[in-house]
């Protein structure tokens, strides 16, 4: 490490072979994760071992509870994420140590510092002085032979004026025409050394973050935009919220805002001067002060600002991804509406409204286009078609998308319901992503003879019948339950959301004989190709009659079977246990349990083994007798009592409607029922049936306690009562309150 305040110590001059330097070990990683997750060391060791053996998170969470002490999906995903980061950190340390060692500059002190670094930023700070750089002012000064003069200034011991010390370095052939040029070059060398000092950068970074401000201003104050609240904005860095960070980033990217960090410059310069100017030498003091200011302003400050902006952005992205993931979970886990023929309605103006009739299994029975909206306005003709469809297919539910012409379509549907004797209800469905799906290769493969409108209508119907099965066909980022999702790291967002989808699908399980390939590919251990192979095998050989038949599917081996079998359900198969969440590896124990309690496997097919839990007085004792883990035993009992139980049944049901409202019908003080459509950092958007979601600000969620985040109170899909506070029809803004 270059030393700008004096000569190297003896320890620094003792160089090391990088291979003799201990790197962070696997045990260190285990301890770090244990501390971060606040769990037991043995739990982390077991989870890491299972992950390294190729087991999936859903499988470990569901079927290896004894091994991990029942770590849940969320804990395991956090563990997996930190494990990858820390292993990447370890690899980077090895690379850095090798690179410094090859230069012959690795000291015991530096080696220890790299070993102790807990973040990639800290490692890069330490590596900075040894990293191959582009040609800088400092490297040019060194080429001109000015390192000796830099050493004189750095030592702060000269009794001569610097102009005199600089005289021997004047060399016009090297472009050093006078003493001033020589001193300037020496200052460039010292400036870079100061900038490269890891300790200095760490302290400056801490000072800037703890005491600095972030501010934004309008590039043109007269321009109207959604960023007007940030045209003159200032916030301490420590109090900057994630959604504001992402808003500033977007406003800056769209060239409405200029954003900067205001650091405590005087305090930073005072700190550097105290570290570097260690002697009262009038010949060097002022030059060093100027050098320090140059180093900070030209080299350090821009770099630290970038780093802190990145830190804020990463924190904001992590928070937004977490919110998006929780919203997506709630959306995917909405309860299905089973056993009903549904009419899917994709609203539009000029091109007409596309309709698709879908039976309870998701099969499309009929499609048609009607033109009740402008410019054709063929309302009577459209109603006649609708009445025939309702009678012919016994339709009791209409699923209408909330896109263009949705309001006009809803008015027609509500009017129609009043005219017919049949009991028909409707739901306005969030169609986000439906157009993405309808134009995809997957949709073309599923509905080769349909146009995009017909596919979209079918999707809108199906996402009411079984939201999970339909929404897995769409890129989670296109579903629209996040904030600023297009502005963040798309790879990180994609990985997180894919994990959410995987957890949801495996938590519910799938019917092996009806599940589509897009649904199957989210099952533990099943790749996209294996999912296609399963469907192809099913189509060629008929329905699966046992889970073991999965081993006949091409390329589905024992490991994949182990990972997926427990999440696959077979109804009316040869083995009643195949309809439950009991894993085949535990069938023998489950049968022994049933026999002890006086039941038979046939009881499972009759709605479950009612009262099984009542026959067990001591789970720990019984688990020991059966040679099975107690947690696994409890899970088996739950499955046998309620085989194939759908956890989505516990979620709020969609609001079914038969009449329509508009924004003009709203008045302050009205109490309405609505569905939470999206939850963000500063509140929740609620659908109250007027085609414009209302905002419940975080301050209006409850007055019972302080709310740190809206998710403490509401989730996507919740049915809530709200009071109308204010309606701005011109700006299409509705302010709501849950404090009634």
TORVOMAR-745116 format. One line per 10 residues: for each residue x, y, z of C-alpha. Coordinates in steps of 0.5 Angstrom, whole numbers. Layout:
REM TORVOMAR-745116
X Y Z  ... $
END
This chain:
REM TORVOMAR-745116
0 0 0  3 7 -2  5 11 4  4 18 4  6 20 11  13 16 11  17 11 9  15 3 9  15 -1 16  19 -7 16 $
13 -11 16  11 -8 10  18 -9 6  17 -17 8  13 -19 2  9 -26 2  8 -31 -3  0 -31 -4  -1 -38 -3  2 -37 4 $
-4 -32 5  -10 -36 9  -17 -34 5  -23 -34 8  -25 -41 9  -32 -45 9  -33 -45 16  -32 -37 16  -38 -37 11  -42 -42 15 $
-41 -37 21  -42 -31 18  -49 -34 15  -51 -36 22  -50 -30 25  -54 -26 19  -60 -31 19  -60 -31 27  -60 -39 27  -56 -45 29 $
-49 -46 26  -52 -54 25  -58 -51 21  -53 -47 16  -48 -53 15  -54 -58 13  -57 -53 9  -51 -51 5  -49 -59 4  -56 -60 1 $
-56 -54 -3  -49 -57 -6  -52 -64 -7  -56 -60 -12  -63 -60 -8  -68 -55 -9  -70 -50 -4  -78 -52 -5  -75 -59 -4  -71 -58 2 $
-76 -53 6  -81 -58 5  -78 -65 6  -72 -64 9  -74 -60 15  -71 -65 20  -64 -63 17  -65 -56 17  -69 -55 23  -75 -53 19 $
-72 -47 15  -77 -44 11  -77 -42 4  -75 -35 5  -69 -36 10  -67 -42 5  -67 -37 -1  -63 -31 3  -58 -37 6  -57 -39 -2 $
-56 -32 -4  -51 -30 2  -47 -37 0  -46 -35 -7  -44 -28 -5  -39 -30 0  -36 -35 -4  -36 -30 -10  -32 -26 -5  -27 -31 -3 $
-26 -32 -11  -25 -25 -12  -20 -25 -6  -16 -31 -9  -15 -27 -15  -13 -20 -12  -8 -24 -8  -5 -27 -14  -5 -21 -18  -1 -17 -12 $
3 -23 -11  5 -23 -18  8 -16 -17  12 -18 -11  8 -13 -7  4 -17 -2  6 -16 5  3 -19 11  -1 -13 13  -4 -13 6 $
-6 -20 6  -9 -19 13  -13 -13 11  -16 -17 5  -17 -23 9  -21 -19 14  -25 -16 8  -33 -17 9  -35 -14 2  -33 -13 -5 $
-32 -6 -4  -27 -7 1  -23 -12 -3  -23 -7 -9  -21 -1 -4  -15 -5 -2  -13 -8 -9  -14 -1 -12  -7 1 -12  -4 -5 -15 $
-9 -5 -21  -7 -4 -28  -9 3 -29  -10 7 -36  -5 12 -37  -6 18 -32  -3 24 -30  1 21 -24  3 15 -29  6 21 -34 $
9 24 -28  13 18 -26  15 17 -33  18 24 -33  22 22 -27  18 26 -22  18 20 -16  24 23 -13  21 30 -12  14 27 -10 $
18 23 -4  21 29 -2  14 33 -1  11 27 2  17 26 8  16 34 9  23 34 12  26 39 7  29 45 9  29 48 2 $
24 52 -2  21 47 -6  23 51 -13  30 49 -11  29 42 -9  25 41 -16  31 44 -20  34 38 -21  28 35 -24  27 40 -30 $
28 37 -36  25 40 -43  26 33 -47  21 30 -42  16 36 -42  18 39 -35  20 46 -37  21 49 -30  20 48 -23  13 49 -23 $
12 44 -28  16 39 -24  12 40 -17  5 40 -21  7 33 -23  10 31 -16  3 33 -14  -1 29 -19  3 23 -16  1 24 -9 $
-6 26 -11  -7 19 -14  -3 16 -8  -8 19 -3  -14 17 -7  -12 10 -7  -11 9 0  -16 4 2  -17 7 10  -18 14 7 $
-23 12 2  -27 8 8  -27 14 12  -29 19 7  -35 14 5  -37 13 12  -37 21 13  -40 22 6  -46 17 8  -47 19 15 $
-47 27 14  -48 28 7  -54 30 3  -57 28 -4  -61 34 -8  -64 34 -14  -66 40 -19  -70 41 -25  -66 42 -32  -72 46 -34 $
-77 49 -28  -82 51 -33  -83 44 -36  -89 40 -33  -87 33 -31  -89 27 -26  -82 29 -23  -84 36 -20  -84 34 -13  -77 33 -14 $
-75 40 -18  -72 43 -11  -71 37 -7  -66 35 -1  -65 29 4  -60 27 8  -57 20 5  -59 16 11  -66 18 11  -67 17 3 $
-73 12 2  -72 7 -4  -78 9 -8  -75 16 -8  -68 14 -10  -71 10 -16  -76 16 -18  -69 21 -18  -66 16 -22  -71 15 -27 $
-72 23 -27  -65 24 -28  -65 18 -34  -71 22 -37  -67 28 -37  -72 32 -33  -67 32 -26  -60 33 -24  -58 30 -18  -52 30 -14 $
-49 29 -7  -47 34 -3  -41 32 2  -38 35 8  -32 37 5  -29 41 10  -29 36 15  -27 31 10  -21 35 8  -19 37 15 $
-19 29 16  -14 28 10  -10 34 13  -9 31 20  -7 24 17  -2 27 12  1 33 14  4 31 20  10 36 20  10 43 21 $
14 45 15  13 51 11  16 49 5  11 43 4  5 44 8  1 49 3  3 44 -3  0 38 1  -6 42 2  -7 44 -5 $
-5 36 -7  -10 34 -2  -16 38 -4  -14 36 -12  -14 29 -10  -21 29 -6  -24 34 -11  -22 31 -18  -21 23 -16  -24 21 -9 $
-31 25 -9  -33 23 -16  -32 16 -15  -35 16 -8  -41 19 -11  -42 14 -16  -41 9 -10  -46 12 -6  -51 13 -11  -50 5 -13 $
-51 3 -6  -57 7 -5  -60 4 -12  -58 -3 -10  -62 -2 -3  -68 1 -6  -68 -5 -11  -67 -10 -6  -73 -7 -2  -77 -6 -9 $
-76 -13 -11  -78 -15 -4  -84 -12 -4  -85 -14 -12  -84 -21 -9  -89 -21 -4  -94 -18 -8  -93 -23 -13  -94 -28 -8  -101 -26 -6 $
-103 -25 -13  -101 -32 -15  -104 -35 -9  -111 -32 -10  -116 -37 -10  -118 -41 -16  -126 -40 -18  -127 -48 -19  -133 -51 -23  -136 -46 -27 $
-136 -44 -34  -133 -37 -35  -133 -32 -41  -127 -29 -42  -128 -21 -45  -122 -18 -48  -125 -11 -49  -123 -6 -54  -126 0 -59  -124 -1 -66 $
-122 -8 -67  -128 -10 -63  -129 -14 -56  -126 -21 -56  -130 -27 -52  -128 -34 -50  -132 -39 -47  -128 -43 -42  -130 -50 -39  -128 -51 -31 $
-122 -55 -34  -119 -49 -38  -121 -52 -45  -124 -46 -50  -131 -48 -52  -132 -42 -57  -130 -36 -59  -133 -30 -62  -132 -22 -63  -137 -17 -62 $
-137 -9 -63  -141 -6 -57  -136 0 -57  -135 6 -61  -134 7 -67  -139 1 -69  -143 1 -62  -147 -5 -64  -150 -6 -57  -156 -10 -58 $
-153 -14 -63  -147 -16 -58  -153 -17 -53  -156 -22 -57  -150 -26 -58  -148 -26 -51  -155 -28 -49  -154 -34 -53  -147 -36 -51  -150 -35 -43 $
-155 -40 -45  -152 -45 -49  -146 -46 -45  -149 -45 -38  -144 -39 -36  -145 -36 -29  -139 -32 -29  -136 -26 -34  -128 -24 -33  -127 -18 -36 $
-120 -15 -37  -119 -8 -34  -115 -5 -41  -118 0 -46  -125 0 -47  -126 -4 -40  -131 2 -37  -135 1 -43  -135 -6 -43  -137 -6 -36 $
-143 -2 -37  -146 -7 -42  -144 -13 -38  -148 -10 -32  -154 -8 -36  -154 -14 -39  -155 -18 -33  -161 -14 -31  -164 -16 -37  -163 -24 -37 $
-166 -29 -32  -160 -33 -31  -156 -31 -25  -149 -28 -28  -144 -24 -24  -138 -21 -27  -130 -19 -24  -126 -14 -27  -119 -18 -28  -112 -14 -28 $
-110 -16 -35  -103 -14 -34  -99 -19 -38  -104 -22 -42  -102 -18 -49  -95 -21 -47  -98 -28 -47  -102 -27 -53  -97 -25 -57  -92 -30 -55 $
-89 -37 -58  -92 -41 -52  -99 -38 -54  -98 -39 -61  -97 -46 -59  -102 -47 -55  -108 -44 -59  -105 -44 -66  -111 -43 -70  -113 -37 -65 $
-111 -29 -66  -108 -25 -61  -115 -23 -59  -118 -29 -58  -112 -32 -54  -112 -26 -49  -119 -27 -48  -118 -34 -46  -112 -32 -42  -117 -27 -38 $
-122 -33 -37  -117 -38 -34  -113 -33 -30  -120 -32 -26  -121 -40 -26  -114 -41 -24  -109 -35 -23  -103 -39 -21  -103 -44 -27  -105 -38 -32 $
-100 -33 -29  -94 -38 -29  -94 -37 -37  -92 -30 -37  -86 -26 -35  -87 -24 -27  -84 -17 -29  -90 -16 -34  -95 -18 -29  -95 -11 -26 $
-95 -11 -18  -88 -7 -17  -86 0 -17  -80 2 -22  -79 -5 -24  -76 -3 -31  -71 1 -28  -67 -4 -24  -62 -10 -25  -67 -14 -29 $
-62 -20 -28  -63 -20 -20  -70 -18 -21  -72 -24 -25  -68 -29 -21  -72 -26 -15  -79 -27 -18  -77 -34 -21  -76 -36 -14  -83 -33 -12 $
-86 -37 -17  -82 -43 -16  -84 -43 -8  -92 -41 -10  -92 -47 -15  -89 -52 -11  -93 -50 -4  -100 -51 -8  -97 -57 -12  -100 -59 -19 $
-104 -65 -22  -99 -69 -26  -105 -71 -31  -107 -64 -33  -102 -59 -31  -99 -55 -37  -91 -55 -39  -91 -48 -37  -93 -50 -30  -89 -56 -29 $
-83 -53 -31  -83 -49 -24  -84 -56 -20  -78 -57 -16  -73 -61 -20  -76 -60 -27  -73 -57 -33  -77 -54 -39  -75 -60 -43  -77 -65 -38 $
-84 -61 -37  -84 -62 -45  -82 -69 -44  -88 -70 -39  -93 -67 -43  -91 -71 -49  -91 -78 -45  -98 -76 -42  -100 -75 -49  -97 -81 -52 $
-99 -86 -47  -105 -83 -43  -106 -81 -36  -100 -82 -31  -103 -88 -26  -97 -87 -21  -92 -83 -19  -87 -88 -21  -89 -87 -28  -85 -81 -28 $
-79 -85 -28  -81 -87 -35  -81 -80 -38  -75 -79 -42  -69 -76 -38  -72 -76 -32  -68 -80 -27  -68 -81 -20  -65 -75 -17  -70 -71 -21 $
-76 -76 -19  -73 -75 -12  -74 -67 -12  -81 -67 -16  -85 -73 -14  -88 -70 -7  -90 -64 -11  -94 -68 -16  -101 -70 -15  -105 -76 -18 $
-112 -76 -17  -116 -83 -18  -109 -87 -19  -107 -94 -16  -104 -91 -10  -108 -86 -6  -102 -83 -3  -100 -81 -10  -106 -75 -9  -103 -73 -2 $
-96 -68 -1  -93 -74 2  -87 -76 -1  -86 -83 -4  -80 -84 1  -84 -84 7  -90 -88 4  -88 -94 8  -88 -90 14  -95 -87 12 $
-98 -94 11  -95 -96 18  -98 -90 21  -105 -91 18  -105 -99 20  -103 -97 28  -109 -92 28  -114 -97 25  -115 -94 18  -113 -96 11 $
-111 -92 5  -118 -92 2  -120 -87 7  -115 -82 4  -120 -83 -3  -126 -81 2  -124 -74 3  -118 -76 8  -117 -79 14  -121 -75 19 $
-119 -75 26  -112 -78 25  -109 -73 29  -113 -75 35  -110 -82 36  -103 -79 37  -102 -77 44  -94 -77 44  -91 -75 37  -84 -75 39 $
-85 -82 42  -89 -84 36  -84 -81 31  -78 -85 35  -82 -92 34  -84 -91 26  -76 -89 26  -78 -82 22  -77 -75 24  -82 -71 28 $
-83 -65 24  -84 -70 18  -89 -74 22  -93 -68 23  -93 -66 16  -95 -73 14  -101 -73 19  -104 -66 16  -103 -69 9  -107 -75 11 $
-113 -72 14  -114 -67 8  -110 -70 2  -109 -65 -4  -111 -59 1  -110 -53 -3  -107 -47 1  -110 -42 -3  -117 -43 0  -115 -39 6 $
-114 -33 1  -119 -28 0  -124 -29 -5  -125 -24 -11  -131 -19 -11  -136 -21 -16  -140 -16 -18  -147 -15 -22  -147 -7 -22  -143 -2 -24 $
-140 5 -21  -136 11 -24  -132 16 -22  -137 21 -22  -141 17 -17  -136 18 -12  -137 23 -6  -132 24 0  -134 20 6  -137 14 2 $
-135 7 5  -134 2 -1  -131 -5 -1  -125 -6 -6  -119 -11 -7  -112 -9 -6  -109 -9 -13  -101 -7 -11  -97 -5 -5  -92 0 -5 $
-87 3 0  -92 9 1  -99 6 1  -103 1 -3  -108 2 -9  -115 -1 -8  -120 -3 -14  -126 0 -12  -130 -2 -18  -129 5 -22 $
-123 3 -27  -119 8 -23  -115 5 -17  -115 9 -11  -109 10 -7  -109 9 1  -103 13 3  -99 10 9  -101 15 13  -109 13 12 $
-108 5 13  -109 5 21  -109 10 27  -108 4 31  -100 4 31  -94 7 27  -93 3 20  -86 2 18  -89 -1 11  -96 -2 8 $
-95 -9 8  -95 -10 15  -103 -8 14  -105 -10 7  -103 -15 2  -105 -16 -6  -111 -19 -6  -114 -17 0  -121 -15 1  -122 -8 5 $
-127 -3 7  -125 4 5  -127 11 5  -127 16 0  -123 22 2  -122 26 -5  -124 25 -12  -120 29 -18  -123 27 -24  -119 31 -29 $
-112 28 -26  -116 21 -25  -114 21 -18  -118 18 -12  -115 19 -5  -118 13 0  -117 12 7  -118 5 11  -119 9 18  -126 9 18 $
END
